[in-house]
């Protein structure tokens, strides 16, 4: 019996492998970010939400830079090969994608932290309040 899941066949394994492997070049998750932040992460974590939401609670160590404020001159404080990871409120928000697009347009390497603040909290990780990193 066919349903919405089974009516379209799954991709062949070689195509599925390429597709899912490519996803890791575009995004990471809260667990991996959390683990990386415990040492030398090798990336800059950007909270791209507005100042009120950042102050209400953000990932410790995140830099506040709303996606609408990303300019070449602001990004010049980091070396050109710096990897950025953007996040926003969560899966219902496209701010992380807007920030990632802007960084890509500026020629910067970038990934999104899937889940955003919602995912971070769901995993039981703590938030920092206020405007300080």
Secondary structure as the mmCIF struct_conf table of DSSP 4:
data_model
#
loop_
_struct_conf.conf_type_id
_struct_conf.id
_struct_conf.beg_label_comp_id
_struct_conf.beg_label_asym_id
_struct_conf.beg_label_seq_id
_struct_conf.end_label_comp_id
_struct_conf.end_label_asym_id
_struct_conf.end_label_seq_id
TURN_TY1_P TURN_TY1_P1 UNK A 4 UNK A 6
BEND BEND1 UNK A 7 UNK A 8
HELX_LH_PP_P HELX_LH_PP_P1 UNK A 9 UNK A 12
HELX_RH_AL_P HELX_RH_AL_P1 UNK A 13 UNK A 23
TURN_TY1_P TURN_TY1_P2 UNK A 24 UNK A 26
STRN STRN1 UNK A 27 UNK A 29
HELX_RH_AL_P HELX_RH_AL_P2 UNK A 30 UNK A 37
TURN_TY1_P TURN_TY1_P3 UNK A 38 UNK A 38
BEND BEND2 UNK A 39 UNK A 39
BEND BEND3 UNK A 42 UNK A 43
STRN STRN2 UNK A 44 UNK A 47
BEND BEND4 UNK A 49 UNK A 49
HELX_RH_AL_P HELX_RH_AL_P3 UNK A 51 UNK A 56
STRN STRN3 UNK A 58 UNK A 59
TURN_TY1_P TURN_TY1_P4 UNK A 60 UNK A 61
HELX_LH_PP_P HELX_LH_PP_P2 UNK A 62 UNK A 62
STRN STRN4 UNK A 63 UNK A 64
HELX_RH_3T_P HELX_RH_3T_P1 UNK A 67 UNK A 69
HELX_RH_AL_P HELX_RH_AL_P4 UNK A 72 UNK A 75
TURN_TY1_P TURN_TY1_P5 UNK A 76 UNK A 77
BEND BEND5 UNK A 78 UNK A 78
TURN_TY1_P TURN_TY1_P6 UNK A 80 UNK A 81
STRN STRN5 UNK A 84 UNK A 87
BEND BEND6 UNK A 89 UNK A 89
TURN_TY1_P TURN_TY1_P7 UNK A 91 UNK A 92
HELX_RH_AL_P HELX_RH_AL_P5 UNK A 95 UNK A 105
TURN_TY1_P TURN_TY1_P8 UNK A 106 UNK A 107
STRN STRN6 UNK A 110 UNK A 114
TURN_TY1_P TURN_TY1_P9 UNK A 115 UNK A 115
HELX_RH_AL_P HELX_RH_AL_P6 UNK A 116 UNK A 122
TURN_TY1_P TURN_TY1_P10 UNK A 123 UNK A 124
STRN STRN7 UNK A 127 UNK A 128
BEND BEND7 UNK A 130 UNK A 131
#
